[in-house]
Amino acid sequence: MARYAMLFDIDKCSGCYNCFMACKDEHCGNDHLPIAKAQPEMGHFWMNIVEKERGQYPRIKVSSIPVTCMQCEDAPCIAKASNGAVYRRPDGIVIIDPVKSKGQKQIVDSCPWGVIYWNEAEQIAQKCTLCAHLKDAGWKEPRCVEVCPTAAIVYGDIDDPASEIARQLAAGGAEVYPDKKADARVRYLALPRLFIAGTVRYSDVDECAADAKVTLTAKKAQRSTTTNVFGDFEFEGLGVGDYELTISKPGYKSHTMSVACKNDMFVGKIVLRK
């Protein structure tokens, strides 16, 4: 049995909104029956971009996270719909029938991800279809995947070990979008975690401390990096906890500090002394 889905690599997503616009171009004003009626021009986000701002001045980061139908394994929308208004195709894609779903607003309310929308004019529930109509016409990928300039979206059959999406999932590290209860087939790589960042300078000269070694220790685990030409360093992908930072540079005394990380943190300017 096939199970088509998508994998989003957040490290590769530039927040260009090409996927968003391609979805609008394909579905707004265009019926693709029996898969879907036209997407309204306003209020529907079958492919949405959630921008997560992290950190504090002077170190602010923004991650762009595409969010669409998660193609749940045990889809709540299928369970809540009556008369087979929501069904799973043999290829695994969950579809809302544009005729049978009329008047069934409970389909919208059933989605834990909030990615099913109500078409007030048609009185039907609607969502991303993974461009199933294009797949049926011989296309190899949905429009959003086709237009992504950074290859941040991977589409395919997760049950086919030869597919790119299956290979990437097998490599590990993919996650479900957080804080939801449904078991989603759509997965994410490099979802934003906490970061610790700072800047290192010398005490005796008015210069940034480039190429200083920075070591982050948590319990028995260690990670190391070096400062860039501006004296900046950063550790990404961290969890809540207590850490120890050690900065060292030949010719200067090592500097060690404790960091209680509960949020994204900029620890400020660290001065290395002779």
Helices and strands as residue ranges (DSSP letters): E 4-9, H 18-27, E 47-56, E 59-68, H 76-80, E 86-88, E 94-96, H 106-109, E 117-119, E 124-126, H 132-136, H 143-147, E 153-157, H 164-170, E 187-189, E 194-202, E 213-218, E 221-226, E 232-238, E 241-248, E 255-261, E 265-272
